Amino acid sequence: MAEKQQQQKKDSPGKSGTATVKPKRAQKTIPKQKPPQMLPPWKVLLHNDDKNELGFVIAAIVELTTLNEQDAKQRTVEAHETGVALLLTTHKERAELYKDQFESKGLTVSIEPAEK
């Protein structure tokens, strides 16, 4: 038996023959998060005017939005014939940016909340 104790002392210098058990770490629980809420939608409306040519309006729409030329032409003609056309729907901050960009080109655009 004395041999066993000496062997234990050699294997773990400075420690007695008793084993120490590390306490288990508590598992962290991550609280469930609410899904992100969508920003309320806003309409960007193009209004007809008598000062800009159709080609200029179409080019401006293609330049400032993700609409292709065919969609831009369709909306331009709709605004020309009815007085107003929905260009796109986005969140308020981007709608305001579009409004400012179109107005800087001399086009008449308004924004309004989209109905849900």
C-alpha positions as CSV (number, residue, x, y, z in Angstrom):
1,M,0.0,0.0,0.0
2,A,2.8,2.3,0.7
3,E,4.0,1.8,-2.8
4,K,0.7,3.0,-4.2
5,Q,0.8,6.2,-2.2
6,Q,4.3,6.9,-3.3
7,Q,3.3,6.4,-7.0
8,Q,0.3,8.8,-6.5
9,K,2.6,11.4,-5.1
10,K,4.9,11.1,-8.1
11,D,2.0,11.3,-10.6
12,S,0.6,14.4,-9.0
13,P,3.3,16.4,-7.2
14,G,2.1,18.8,-4.5
15,K,-1.4,17.2,-4.3
16,S,-2.7,14.7,-1.9
17,G,-4.2,11.4,-3.1
18,T,-7.7,12.7,-3.4
19,A,-9.1,13.6,-6.8
20,T,-10.7,16.9,-7.4
21,V,-13.7,17.2,-9.7
22,K,-14.3,20.4,-11.6
23,P,-17.9,21.7,-11.2
24,K,-19.9,21.6,-14.4
25,R,-20.6,25.0,-16.0
26,A,-24.2,26.1,-16.0
27,Q,-25.5,26.2,-19.6
28,K,-26.4,29.6,-20.8
29,T,-30.0,29.9,-22.1
30,I,-30.5,32.4,-24.9
31,P,-33.8,34.2,-24.6
32,K,-36.1,33.9,-27.5
33,Q,-36.1,37.0,-29.6
34,K,-39.1,38.5,-31.4
35,P,-38.8,38.3,-35.2
36,P,-37.9,41.7,-36.7
37,Q,-40.8,43.9,-37.5
38,M,-41.2,45.1,-41.0
39,L,-41.1,48.8,-41.6
40,P,-44.5,50.2,-42.8
41,P,-44.6,50.5,-46.6
42,W,-44.8,53.8,-48.4
43,K,-45.8,54.5,-52.0
44,V,-43.7,56.5,-54.4
45,L,-46.1,58.2,-56.9
46,L,-45.1,59.8,-60.2
47,H,-47.3,62.7,-61.2
48,N,-47.8,63.9,-64.7
49,D,-46.4,67.3,-65.7
50,D,-46.4,69.3,-68.9
51,K,-42.7,70.3,-68.8
52,N,-40.8,67.0,-69.1
53,E,-40.7,64.7,-72.2
54,L,-41.6,61.1,-71.9
55,G,-38.1,59.9,-72.9
56,F,-36.5,62.0,-70.1
57,V,-38.9,60.7,-67.5
58,I,-38.3,57.1,-68.6
59,A,-34.6,57.6,-68.4
60,A,-34.8,59.1,-65.0
61,I,-36.9,56.2,-63.6
62,V,-34.4,53.7,-65.0
63,E,-31.5,55.6,-63.6
64,L,-32.9,56.1,-60.1
65,T,-34.8,52.9,-59.5
66,T,-34.4,49.2,-60.2
67,L,-37.2,49.3,-62.8
68,N,-36.3,48.3,-66.3
69,E,-37.0,50.4,-69.4
70,Q,-40.3,48.6,-70.2
71,D,-41.7,49.0,-66.7
72,A,-40.5,52.6,-66.6
73,K,-42.3,53.4,-69.9
74,Q,-45.5,51.7,-68.6
75,R,-45.5,53.8,-65.5
76,T,-44.7,57.0,-67.4
77,V,-47.5,56.5,-69.9
78,E,-49.9,55.7,-67.0
79,A,-48.9,59.0,-65.2
80,H,-49.4,60.8,-68.5
81,E,-52.8,59.4,-69.2
82,T,-54.3,59.3,-65.7
83,G,-52.3,62.0,-63.9
84,V,-50.4,59.7,-61.4
85,A,-48.7,56.3,-61.4
86,L,-47.3,54.1,-58.6
87,L,-43.6,53.8,-59.2
88,L,-42.8,51.5,-56.3
89,T,-43.4,50.7,-52.6
90,T,-40.7,50.8,-50.0
91,H,-40.0,52.0,-46.5
92,K,-40.4,55.7,-45.6
93,E,-36.8,56.7,-45.5
94,R,-36.1,55.3,-49.0
95,A,-39.3,56.7,-50.3
96,E,-38.2,60.2,-49.1
97,L,-34.8,59.6,-50.8
98,Y,-36.5,58.7,-54.1
99,K,-38.7,61.8,-53.8
100,D,-35.7,64.0,-53.4
101,Q,-33.8,62.4,-56.2
102,F,-36.7,62.7,-58.7
103,E,-37.4,66.3,-57.6
104,S,-33.7,67.1,-58.2
105,K,-34.3,66.1,-61.9
106,G,-37.4,68.3,-62.1
107,L,-39.9,65.5,-61.8
108,T,-43.0,65.6,-59.6
109,V,-43.1,62.7,-57.1
110,S,-45.1,62.3,-53.9
111,I,-45.0,59.7,-51.2
112,E,-47.8,58.4,-49.0
113,P,-48.3,55.5,-46.6
114,A,-49.4,52.3,-48.4
115,E,-52.5,50.6,-47.1
116,K,-51.9,47.3,-45.4
